[in-house]
Amino acid sequence: EACGGYGMDWLMTSKDCATGSDRVAEAAEKIEGDLFVNIQGDEPVIPPQMIQEVIGIFSDESVCFGTLKTRIQDMEEIQAASTVKVVTDRLGDALYFSRSPIPSNIKDGFRAEVFRHVGIYAYRREFLLKFHAMPQTELELGEGIEPLRAMENGCRVRVAETRHSSIGVDYPEHIARVTQYLADRGAL
């Protein structure tokens, strides 16, 4: 009803979808398109620039799955299991995603930068449909992070750094931050 009220097309997906990516794949089976973007529900105020950034990853024809990361320095956020962290190689491909602090930064006081994964994914259609057919994996289920399914099946996930910010909502107390953000912009 909300989408229809704004003249937007919409599609209901099955309650059987294990993840947001699986939900987008189910929609991709019914909708034409080359590239699909998944803005996760726990990132309700992603700025349009982030959507453009994740789409921009696909200028490299070899990329089939992309997402974003942003630097974090707040130790509470680094330690929080609700914050998904990501480490990448020099090309920007994910090495691992975790709810634990990665890198651990426990060796001899060296402080490697820590990055938060931003809840936005983009996929080429053909990859998304293959991904959906893959069974969920041990690491994906253990961390609750769906790109790990792709990685465990030998697929690369390209991660670009964003300078823009969003607000993740992982706990009820985070809703106040989103409410304040929207109020500050006259959206409430």
Secondary structure in CASP SS format (residue, H / E / C, confidence):
PFRMAT SS
TARGET T0000
AUTHOR 0000-0000-0000
METHOD secondary structure of the structure
MODEL  1
E C 1.00
A H 1.00
C H 1.00
G H 1.00
G H 1.00
Y C 1.00
G C 1.00
M C 1.00
D C 1.00
W C 1.00
L C 1.00
M C 1.00
T C 1.00
S C 1.00
K C 1.00
D C 1.00
C C 1.00
A C 1.00
T C 1.00
G H 1.00
S H 1.00
D H 1.00
R H 1.00
V H 1.00
A H 1.00
E H 1.00
A H 1.00
A H 1.00
E C 1.00
K C 1.00
I C 1.00
E C 1.00
G C 1.00
D C 1.00
L E 1.00
F E 1.00
V E 1.00
N E 1.00
I E 1.00
Q C 1.00
G C 1.00
D C 1.00
E C 1.00
P C 1.00
V C 1.00
I C 1.00
P C 1.00
P H 1.00
Q H 1.00
M H 1.00
I H 1.00
Q H 1.00
E H 1.00
V H 1.00
I H 1.00
G H 1.00
I H 1.00
F H 1.00
S H 1.00
D C 1.00
E C 1.00
S C 1.00
V C 1.00
C C 1.00
F E 1.00
G E 1.00
T E 1.00
L E 1.00
K E 1.00
T E 1.00
R E 1.00
I E 1.00
Q C 1.00
D C 1.00
M H 1.00
E H 1.00
E H 1.00
I H 1.00
Q H 1.00
A C 1.00
A C 1.00
S C 1.00
T C 1.00
V C 1.00
K E 1.00
V E 1.00
V E 1.00
T E 1.00
D C 1.00
R C 1.00
L C 1.00
G C 1.00
D E 1.00
A E 1.00
L E 1.00
Y E 1.00
F E 1.00
S E 1.00
R C 1.00
S C 1.00
P C 1.00
I C 1.00
P C 1.00
S C 1.00
N C 1.00
I C 1.00
K C 1.00
D C 1.00
G C 1.00
F C 1.00
R C 1.00
A C 1.00
E C 1.00
V E 1.00
F E 1.00
R E 1.00
H E 1.00
V E 1.00
G E 1.00
I E 1.00
Y E 1.00
A E 1.00
Y E 1.00
R E 1.00
R H 1.00
E H 1.00
F H 1.00
L H 1.00
L H 1.00
K H 1.00
F H 1.00
H H 1.00
A H 1.00
M C 1.00
P C 1.00
Q C 1.00
T C 1.00
E H 1.00
L H 1.00
E H 1.00
L H 1.00
G H 1.00
E H 1.00
G C 1.00
I C 1.00
E C 1.00
P H 1.00
L H 1.00
R H 1.00
A H 1.00
M H 1.00
E H 1.00
N C 1.00
G C 1.00
C C 1.00
R C 1.00
V C 1.00
R E 1.00
V E 1.00
A E 1.00
E E 1.00
T C 1.00
R C 1.00
H C 1.00
S C 1.00
S C 1.00
I C 1.00
G C 1.00
V C 1.00
D C 1.00
Y C 1.00
P H 1.00
E H 1.00
H H 1.00
I H 1.00
A H 1.00
R H 1.00
V H 1.00
T H 1.00
Q H 1.00
Y H 1.00
L H 1.00
A H 1.00
D H 1.00
R C 1.00
G C 1.00
A C 1.00
L C 1.00
END
